[in-house]
Amino acid sequence: MPRELITLQVGQCGNQIGRQFWQLALEEHAQNCKRAEFDESMSSFFRNVDSRFSPPVDLPFNDGQSPIKSLKARAILVDMEQGPVAETMTGPLGELFDQQQLLTDVSGSGNNWAHGHCLYGPKYREQLEDKLHRAVELCDSLQSFFVMHSMGGGTGSGLGTYILGLLEDQYPDVYRFATVVFPSEDDDVVTSPYNSMLTLRELTEHADCVLPIENEALMDLCAKIDRGTSSAGTISADEKQSTRVVDGSRLTDSVDLRELEHFYKSGKGPPTTATKQAKKKSVAARPGTQKKTSAFGEMNNIVARLLTNLTSSMRFKGSLNVDLNEITTNLVPFPKLHFLLSSMSPVFATSDPRQQPRRLNQMFTEAFQKDHQLIRANPRASVYLACGLLMRGNVEVSDINSNIQRLQSEVRMIHWNQEGFKVGVCSVPPVGQKSSLLCLSNNCCIRETFERLNTRFHKLYSRKAHMHHYTKFMDAGMLDEAQENARFLIGETTCSARFIEAYSHRVHNNDQEPEDVDANFASSVCANSPPLLRMRISSVSRTQEFIPQLDYDSIEYGTTYLAAKSYRVDFQAVYRVALCWFYKYIGTPSTKDIVLRLSRSSFSQHEREVESGSERHKRIPSKATSEGSFFWVSSPPRESVQPLQLGHLEIGRNDNLSEQPIVNVWDRRWCGLVLHSIAVGIVSTVLPLCVYPFLTCNLNMEGTQTLSARALLGLPWALKPLFTLFSHCFPLPSVFRLRSTMMLGWAVTAAALIAIFFQDQPTPYFQDREMVGTPLSELSTQQMNAINLDAPSHGTFYVMLMSVASVGYALADVAADELIRDVATHHFDVFSAQRDDDVVLQPKMTKYRVIAMLGSFLFMGFGMSGREYGGEFDFTLEYTQVMLLMGLLSLLLVLLLSFTLSESPRDRRSLRQSLSEIWAFVQNCGLNHVLLCRFAGGVFAGVSATAVNPIAFYYAGVQPLNDTVVSFVAIIVVLWALNWVGKKDWHVDYRVVIVAGTVVTLALDLGATMFTIWDIVRSQWFWIGLPVMEAIPSALDYTISTFVLTEVVDPSGRATVSGMVTSVSFLAGPLGLAVTKYIDAQFDVTNQDIMTDTTEVREEVMVTFFIAYGMQLISLLWLLALPKSASESRAMKSRSGTSTARAVGLLALLGLSLVFVVVVHTLSVYESTSCMGVAGGKGC
């Protein structure tokens, strides 16, 4: 199966390197073409097309039996100036490129990263997506993208990194290699430090592997070649040329595509160097121009040779082939530290017969020397974290092994990887060489490059020079983020180097064995490192034998794990600490969101333990044989050794809350998220808490109407996918898209709540509280004057405006959740592809939201417990006053968000693309099945009794203050259940957990309800069972169904799936309440009926509650379709396919249910239409 690579040449630098790369690739394949046929090695870089058609038609591969017709490169050429691309297309390589895969503009990016990234990126996004999609569709087994660009310019740095982010978003499973050229210190682009730092941040976030190249290192290397050639005095000028780097600067003289294709088809090989030189002599060269262009051509050719050598092992046969994905697996041990040093030996061609070929040991020695590196650094003076050696030519594996053993004593490898070298052997030599060695290393000396870049940046940024050119397109805070990223990289590599130096010094001077170097020493070494790098190591167990081993379970937040032993992380400690924050708060319907966040955090901890445990065994390299690609030297393989049982390591985390890493949530760049979380906690708690005291106790609205009011207040959460589409696809400012969405949502909330204040509040239904619970038929004419019969009709206005306010803060919260993930990714080194991306900042946000909810309960419990609201206090706040306070709070938040949030620019996404992603998820049969069962079970579980609020008010006498205690108990029981399941690491039978929780709570609630209805014990404290019944099954149901779905879908889609589960959950409940009204309409359970308190009424009320209990039990049937455990969930994933019919059916069901629920509950709250049969009434 051919494995293809797609190259993207961005900017002038990228296109110049690309020309050299394709020239060298053509020559290399022509040299090894045995027949005039399109073989597997050529398919990696080229397509074989029939150019007689327009557009050209790809010819089938046919296992290397297809004759070569015309070659087309798998490449996309991008530049915002037409010159570089036009030069390529008008040159001899022009026919090699597809005209449909070019993207140019006329104005350029003005050496401005923000111009290329924030302006041209969004402008040409759709065109880039189309070209990428076309290139990918023409591949059978795409392995990686190669992106070539500079760091100092505008188009290469800005648009190049934008494309990297686009690749990560569109093709997350395809490896992204970036070859980037660092600018020189004497660069004539004044703003290159800005461009480079911003590019460095994007490369850290979006690339899988980066090959940094420095212009100055290339110039030094070319100068060294010149000196070496000049010293050979007996060699003629023509002979010197043959020893130089293959010159490709003058493309019109160096390559002819038609000529190369002729040699491909004839099978004779490429033209020789002598033939080329004969051609060049016939051209009158201009000495000055030729010298200058030749220097740049040599530099570009070195980079091109690097790329061809890197990919040779996957294109050609060899005794030890290496795929590109193995590069990132073995040479990138820590997240974000994926910047690899590169060096080659020999650098220049040795095709002249009088030139002595390099000996193997000489090539190994040169590859580790300072003057052969492609950046200005000395790897021998620093620490190697990993090293890869890619050989080409006729080389014996035993010779490679002997040279590795020799180098072990000369270079310093990190202690846990001293015996491992990644090795690849390709039997096909490069053009002009009999053998070559490419060395790729992850070395701490790269920090010198970062430090030089940071110094140049600081000199410019400290004066805020040229800032106005950038802030026109982006937020100024992005430069701060870029500088923090550079400091992080510098700190990581510095900590690694400092540790190994001190570690080696201590072992050498104290004559200690490595096992005697304890973890306290490791902690002291990094004590002065940046906060994210600090480690705390405790209770270290001594061992008899030291086994260097990298424990990937211990990698947290991209922090370098440096310890002399292997340690274990107690992830459950984090959850236990977080759980303590929530044991003391109480809930309303808004607490459902909190419970969902907590439960998601709980099982995400378990997920990370399972994933890291499996990934560790996958990523730790094993001993190489002829089938493998990793060498162990001088020691036996470690698989035979039992793992050590060592102490406890926590990186920035501890059971003690005070010892956790400091997360300054009040930083100006994201403190607006904290304020938002507090505001959501307050508003989402206060609005539902007004239903019972105001709508039931004050206005005496019917039970069907108060049920509809609660449904409408929670229904906006069912629109979460629509809100996500709005924030992504609606035409909003690209620089502040999510912030604008949040401000819009809170503006809607403020307008709706402040409007309530300007509506006169009606007088209570019972103006004389002594008549509460007395039916109208028993009141005298004089007493009827104290009854406001119009009071219930006024409730419609308040319910609708509160529902609009709920839509506003729900919209804002959806955008805030995405911003929280963005902040966690960019500021706290969390990788969404490897772990739950909100575990750093989200607990902080949830903590403040819980505190706000707790304060809101106290505020409402004491503020609205006056006699007219069902309480016993002599003082109280009016309902309209409470709404005014909430409206002013929302309005204040709109103002604060304008300067308390820093957001990365994001483009408007295509609505069609977003809908396609949702469609792809819904088509998944496993996900579709679980969602449908979740919806059906939620509808049955949502069936309640319309007499809930009237019974609480008239029979139980529940007061608003005591109603908060109910929520306290509900949340405590739910958190206890979640904690118990968390202690089991979620290795429990999901069905047993839900069934047991539901049956027990139903039994408790049954006794309390019957005691109250039949006047055995009418106490408000007995009424605590009903909210508990509603809370526990709902929380466990949502949690476990979400857990199952996250096992079914891929990690990249878990955020979308979570939103879909939330939507289904909040839609199923209101639909169940609508069914409740249709059922209870057949019984006499109105407010006036309940006030009579007759035996017939009690019997009918009892029947409605028994129906609700029966529906709760029927809802458990959906568990039959639920996997019992995570293993069965993963098995479902492997079995699940796709179904368009089921997807259409599910979406139609959800869409029609949404319309039905909105219509029914809206008609129900209007008194004039509440009696209609469609609204759940008995008929008007």
C-alpha positions, -999 to +999 in steps of 0.1 A: +000+000+000+016+033-010+019+059+017+015+095+004+028+128+016+013+162+007+036+192+008+024+227+013+049+254+002+039+287+019+055+320+012+086+329-007+109+308+014+087+278+013+083+279-025+121+284-030+128+254-008+101+235-026+116+240-060+149+225-047+130+197-030+111+187-061+142+189-083+161+166-060+131+143-056+128+139-094+165+132-097+164+107-069+136+087-083+150+089-118+183+075-105+164+045-090+139+039-117+145+004-131+117+003-155+095+030-172+068+022-147+051+041-119+062+023-088+052+025-051+082+047-041+071+074-066+035+074-055+045+089-022+054+122-038+038+120-073+007+112-091+008+095-125-018+112-147-030+113-182-026+149-192-047+146-224-077+152-203-087+184-185-083+182-156-057+154-158-070+120-149-051+099-124-040+065-137-044+034-115-014+023-095-017-014-105+010-026-080+037-007-099+027-020-133+015+013-147+037+030-173+046+066-166+025+091-185+030+124-168+039+132-132+021+156-109+034+165-075+013+161-044+018+197-035-001+229-028+017+262-036+006+292-015+019+328-016+002+361-012+025+375-039+024+361-074+062+362-080+075+330-063+047+308-075+048+323-110+086+317-111+080+281-103+052+276-129+071+294-157+103+274-150+112+239-161+093+224-131+060+242-140+044+212-156+050+192-124+024+211-105-014+211-107-029+244-117-058+238-094-035+235-064-022+271-065-033+300-043-019+335-048-028+371-042-012+403-054-006+425-023+014+402+000+013+402+038+037+431+044+060+410+066+031+410+092+022+377+108-012+391+118-019+401+082-013+366+070-028+347+099-059+368+108-067+384+075-056+361+046-063+330+066-100+335+071-103+351+037-090+321+018-101+294+043-127+279+020-103+278-009-076+262+012-101+236+025-111+228-011-075+223-022-067+202+008-098+181+003-089+175-033-053+166-025-064+142+002-091+126-020-064+118-045-044+098-018-050+061-009-032+061+024-022+096+034+005+096+061+016+132+067+016+168+056+048+186+050+046+223+055+075+245+044+077+282+054+097+308+071+092+323+105+103+359+099+080+369+070+043+376+068+028+350+045+050+321+055+047+327+092+011+339+094-006+319+067+017+289+071+007+285+108-029+292+099-028+262+075-012+241+103-042+249+126-065+241+097-048+207+091-052+199+128-089+208+127-097+190+095-073+160+095-063+155+132-051+119+126-026+128+098+009+138+111+019+174+105+056+180+099+068+216+096+101+227+082+106+263+093+135+287+087+145+309+116+155+345+106+190+358+110+199+383+137+208+408+110+175+402+092+163+432+072+127+426+084+123+448+114+092+430+127+106+395+123+109+389+161+072+395+164+065+372+135+088+345+148+074+345+183+038+343+172+048+315+147+066+296+175+035+296+196+014+282+167+040+256+159+040+245+195+003+241+195-005+227+161+025+208+147+034+172+155+071+176+146+091+207+137+124+207+119+139+242+127+165+256+103+186+287+109+198+308+080+231+316+098+238+279+103+232+272+067+255+300+057+282+287+080+278+253+066+281+265+030+311+286+039+327+255+054+321+236+022+337+264+002+368+263+025+370+226+022+367+227-016+392+255-020+418+236+001+419+208-025+444+227-047+449+198-071+413+198-082+402+218-112+373+242-112+350+217-129+361+191-104+354+214-075+319+219-087+313+182-084+322+182-048+299+211-039+263+209-028+242+200-058+235+234-072+199+241-080+198+278-076+196+284-114+167+262-122+167+270-159+201+254-162+199+226-136+169+206-145+145+199-173+113+181-164+108+167-199+143+154-199+138+137-165+105+122-176+123+109-207+149+091-186+121+078-163+104+062-193+136+049-208+148+035-175+183+049-181+185+071-150+190+108-147+216+129-165+250+129-150+268+157-133+292+160-163+263+163-187+249+191-166+282+209-165+286+206-202+252+223-206+261+250-181+293+259-201+271+268-230+254+294-211+270+328-205+267+333-168+267+367-151+294+362-123+279+384-097+243+372-100+254+336-103+275+338-071+246+352-051+219+328-064+243+299-061+248+306-023+210+306-017+206+276-040+231+256-019+213+266+013+179+256-001+194+224-014+207+214+020+171+217+034+158+198+004+183+170+009+172+169+046+136+162+035+144+136+009+166+117+034+139+120+061+113+103+038+136+079+020+130+050+044+093+051+038+097+054+000+124+029-007+132-006+005+156-012+033+166-035+061+151-013+087+124+009+074+109+038+094+076+055+090+072+092+098+048+085+126+076+066+143+096+098+144+071+116+166+065+085+187+101+079+196+117+113+194+090+134+211+088+121+246+070+151+261+041+172+247+052+204+230+089+195+230+087+184+193+115+207+179+142+183+165+178+192+156+189+179+123+224+172+109+237+153+078+269+137+068+281+142+042+265+175+034+280+177-001+280+154-031+308+129-036+301+118-071+335+126-083+355+093-085+386+109-070+368+119-039+372+094-011+338+083+003+330+089+039+336+061+063+308+052+085+324+061+117+334+095+102+298+101+093+286+093+128+312+116+143+304+145+120+266+141+126+271+149+163+295+178+157+285+215+162+294+226+126+271+200+110+239+211+127+213+230+108+208+254+138+236+272+157+239+249+186+263+224+201+244+192+210+274+176+226+274+204+253+238+197+262+215+167+269+199+144+243+163+134+252+161+112+222+181+105+190+172+091+156+197+079+130+185+074+095+211+057+072+210+055+034+232+032+013+247-002+017+253-003+055+255-032+079+234-031+110+263-044+131+284-014+120+256+009+131+254-008+165+291-005+171+291+032+163+262+038+187+281+021+214+311+042+207+290+074+208+274+065+241+304+075+260+308+108+241+273+123+242+251+129+272+217+111+270+190+116+295+193+089+321+160+071+314+169+068+277+206+062+276+204+030+257+178+038+231+186+051+196+159+053+169+175+037+137+163+035+102+182+020+073+173+026+036+193+007+010+189+033-017+217+060-015+209+097-021+218+115-054+255+120-057+264+100-026+272+064-019+259+066+017+247+092+041+235+097+076+207+119+088+207+126+126+175+139+142+177+146+179+156+161+206+183+180+224+181+206+251+205+229+233+176+241+212+169+264+241+198+287+228+177+293+197+147+301+217+166+324+240+181+343+211+146+347+196+132+358+230+159+384+235+153+399+201+116+399+208+120+416+242+141+444+228+113+452+203+083+445+225+096+464+255+092+496+235+059+485+220+075+492+186+054+487+155+025+473+176-001+492+157+005+471+126-005+440+146-033+452+168-052+461+137-058+424+131-054+407+164-056+411+202-024+425+217-026+398+244-015+372+218+020+386+219+021+380+257+009+345+251+036+340+225+063+352+249+049+329+277+051+300+252+088+308+245+095+310+282+078+277+287+100+260+261+131+276+275+122+265+310+114+229+299+147+224+282+167+242+309+152+220+336+161+189+317+197+200+311+201+212+347+189+180+361+212+157+340+242+179+348+236+179+385+227+143+384+259+132+367+280+155+389+265+140+421+270+104+409+306+111+398+318+131+428+301+110+455+309+077+438+272+068+441+253+044+420+223+059+401+198+041+424+211+061+454+201+094+438+167+099+454+138+120+442+144+147+467+175+156+447+154+158+415+130+181+433+157+204+445+172+206+410+141+221+395+131+242+425+139+274+407+122+264+375+090+280+362+059+271+382+046+247+355+079+228+357+080+222+394+078+187+408+069+175+442+081+141+450+073+123+482+076+089+499+103+075+476+109+038+479+144+026+477+152-002+452+181-025+447+183-020+410+180+011+389+159+007+358+156+038+336+120+039+325+098+067+312+064+065+329+039+083+306+013+081+334+032+108+351+031+134+323+008+162+334+003+195+316+032+189+293+056+192+323+089+174+318+090+143+339+125+141+353+132+116+381+158+090+387+131+064+392+095+055+381+066+069+401+029+067+402+003+095+401-028+093+423-054+109+400-082+101+424-067+126+449-075+154+426-111+143+424-114+139+461-101+174+467-125+189+441-154+169+456-149+186+490-158+219+474-193+207+465-205+189+496-218+221+511-239+236+483-275+231+475-293+230+442-322+240+420-327+230+384-295+249+377-276+224+399-281+198+372-254+216+352-231+215+382-237+178+387-231+171+351-198+190+352-187+171+383-196+138+369-179+146+337-147+154+356-150+122+376-151+098+347-126+118+327-101+112+354-108+075+350-105+078+312-070+094+315-058+066+337-070+040+313-056+059+283-023+067+298-019+031+309-024+018+275-005+045+257+025+040+279+029+005+267+024+016+232+049+045+233+077+030+253+100+016+226+109-020+226+141-038+215+147-037+178+152-068+157+151-071+119+114-064+121+116-035+145+132+000+144+146+006+179+180-004+192+190-014+227+227-015+231+249-029+259+220-040+280+193-066+278+157-055+270+136-043+299+105-063+291+119-092+311+123-070+342+093-066+366+082-030+371+092-013+402+067-005+430+079+029+439+066+059+458+041+086+450+047+114+426+025+144+421+034+170+395+018+202+406-009+183+424-015+170+459-042+160+483-035+192+501-053+220+482-027+246+492+000+227+474-017+226+440-002+247+412-013+283+414-038+292+388-044+329+388-081+330+377-081+367+381-057+373+353-070+400+330-069+377+300-095+353+314-110+367+346-141+375+326-148+338+325-148+337+363-172+367+364-194+349+339-194+317+359-204+336+390-232+354+371-245+321+356-245+305+391-266+334+404-290+340+376-296+303+368-304+297+405-326+327+412-349+324+382-361+288+389-363+296+426-389+322+418-414+296+404-425+283+438-427+314+459-440+338+432-459+318+407-474+292+431-476+309+465-482+345+453-501+342+420-516+308+426-509+296+391-521+260+383-498+231+387-498+226+349-486+262+344-458+260+370-446+227+354-445+245+321-427+274+336-400+251+349-398+234+316-394+266+296-367+278+320-346+247+314-354+243+277-327+267+264-301+241+273-317+218+248-306+243+221-269+239+229-260+225+195-278+254+178-260+279+201-227+263+191-236+267+154-245+303+161-212+311+178-192+293+150-211+302+119-230+335+125-212+366+110-196+379+142-162+398+146-136+371+139-112+385+165-138+384+193-162+359+181-169+340+214-166+372+235-192+388+212-215+358+216-212+360+254-219+398+255-249+393+232-263+366+254-259+386+286-274+417+269-305+396+261-307+385+297-303+420+310-330+434+287-355+408+296-350+410+334-349+448+335-382+448+315-398+428+342-391+456+367-410+482+347-441+460+347-463+466+378-463+436+400-499+424+406-514+419+440-513+384+454-540+359+448-546+355+485-545+390+499-555+376+533-530+349+540-555+333+565-575+321+535-547+302+519-559+267+510-596+276+513-616+267+481-636+295+466-668+276+472-664+280+509-656+318+509-682+345+516-689+374+493-668+397+516-640+372+516-640+370+479-631+407+478-597+396+492-591+373+463-574+385+432-588+362+405-567+379+378-534+372+395-526+339+377-531+355+343-503+380+350-478+351+354-476+346+317-456+378+311-431+369+338-426+334+326-420+343+290-395+371+299-376+348+323-375+322+295-359+347+272-334+356+299-326+319+302-319+317+264-295+346+268-273+332+296-274+297+281-261+311+248-233+330+267-225+298+287-220+277+256-195+303+242-178+305+276-173+267+278-154+269+245-134+298+257-125+279+289-111+250+267-093+276+246-077+291+277-068+257+292-051+248+259-032+280+253-023+290+289-022+258+310-006+234+285-036+211+283-039+190+251-074+183+241-064+154+219-048+136+249-070+145+279-101+162+290-094+198+280-112+215+308-097+198+339-075+227+348-096+258+346-131+242+347-129+231+383-120+267+393-149+281+373-172+254+388-160+263+423-169+300+419-202+290+403-210+268+433-202+296+457-224+319+437-252+293+438-248+289+476-251+327+480-281+328+457-299+302+478-293+321+509-303+353+492-336+338+479-343+319+511-341+350+532-350+376+506-383+361+493-397+344+524-423+370+532-458+360+540-471+369+505-445+344+491-455+315+514-430+323+542-432+336+577-409+366+575-422+401+580-397+416+555-392+406+519-380+417+486-405+421+458-402+398+428-397+427+405-369+440+427-351+407+425-354+407+387-340+442+386-310+431+406-304+402+383-308+424+352-283+450+365-259+421+373-262+409+337-258+444+323-227+449+344-212+417+331-218+429+295-196+459+303-169+439+322-165+413+294-154+439+270-120+442+288-117+411+310-113+385+283-085+379+258-096+357+229-076+342+201-089+351+166-111+324+151-126+323+117-162+319+109-168+283+101-189+271+072-224+262+083-224+233+058-192+220+073-205+222+109-237+205+100-217+178+082-198+171+114-230+167+134-244+146+106-214+123+107-218+118+145-256+111+142-250+086+114-229+065+138-252+036+147-238+032+182-242+068+191-276+070+174-287+040+194-276+053+228-290+088+221-324+074+211-326+052+241-315+081+263-342+102+248-369+076+253-358+069+288-356+106+296-392+111+284-406+084+307-384+096+336-396+132+330-432+123+337-442+138+370-475+150+386-491+184+381-501+185+417-465+187+430-465+224+437-501+227+450-495+197+473-463+213+486-481+246+492-516+236+504-509+203+521-473+202+532-469+240+538-434+240+523-417+274+529-393+289+504-364+289+529-369+253+537-372+244+501-335+251+497-328+224+522-344+200+498-319+209+472-291+205+497-301+170+505-305+161+468-270+173+458-254+157+488-269+123+479-260+127+442-224+136+450-222+107+474-233+084+446-208+099+422-180+097+447-188+060+453-188+053+416-155+073+413-139+052+440-148+022+420-129+038+390-162+035+372-157-003+370-193-009+381-223-024+364-240+008+351-274-009+350-273-019+387-262+016+397-291+033+380-318+007+389-307+007+426-307+045+427-341+048+411-359+021+431-346+033+464-355+070+458-389+060+445-396+040+477-386+069+499-407+093+479-437+070+479-439+069+516-435+107+520-461+114+493-487+091+506-483+103+542-489+139+529-518+132+506-538+111+532-531+136+560-512+110+581-482+134+585-483+167+567-449+182+572-428+201+548-398+180+558-414+148+544-415+165+510-378+162+507-380+129+489-394+141+456-365+164+446-341+136+457-360+112+434-357+136+405-320+145+411-303+111+415-316+092+385-312+123+363-276+128+373-265+091+372-285+087+339-268+116+322-233+107+336-233+071+326-249+077+292-223+104+285-196+080+296-209+053+273-210+077+244-175+090+250-164+053+247-183+049+214-170+080+196-135+092+188-118+116+213-119+145+188-157+144+189-164+141+226-172+178+230-198+176+203-212+144+217-214+160+252-234+189+237-258+164+220-263+145+252-271+177+270-296+187+243-313+153+244-315+153+282-330+188+285-354+181+257-366+147+270-376+162+304-399+189+291-415+164+267-421+141+297-438+171+315-460+177+285-471+140+287-477+146+324-503+173+316-521+151+291-524+123+316-534+145+346-560+163+325-581+132+330-582+137+367-596+164+391-563+177+404-566+215+398-558+239+426-594+243+436-599+205+436-569+201+459-581+228+482-613+208+489-591+179+502-619+153+498-614+116+497-622+115+459-596+142+453-570+124+474-576+092+454-572+110+421-541+128+432-527+094+444-534+079+411-514+106+393-484+100+415-486+063+410-486+069+372-455+090+376-438+063+397-448+037+370-433+059+343-401+062+363-398+024+365-406+020+328-378+045+320-354+018+333-361-003+303-337+017+283-310+002+303-314-030+283-298-012+254-270+002+275-237-016+277-229-029+312-193-014+313-167+005+295-154-027+278-188-034+263-190+003+252-158-001+233-170-033+218-201-014+206-178+011+190-160-016+171-193-031+159-212+001+151-215+013+115-234+041+099-270+045+089-286+074+070-321+063+077-316+061+115-299+095+115-328+111+096-352+094+120-334+106+151-331+142+139-367+143+128-378+130+162-357+156+181-368+184+158-405+176+160-402+171+198-386+205+202-414+223+183-441+203+201-426+211+236-423+248+229-458+250+216-474+230+244-457+247+273-461+282+258-498+276+253-500+262+288-487+293+306-512+316+289-544+314+309-567+319+279-551+289+261-541+267+291-576+251+290-571+238+254-566+201+249-534+206+230-520+225+260-529+197+284-562+212+296-596+197+298-611+219+270-623+255+269 
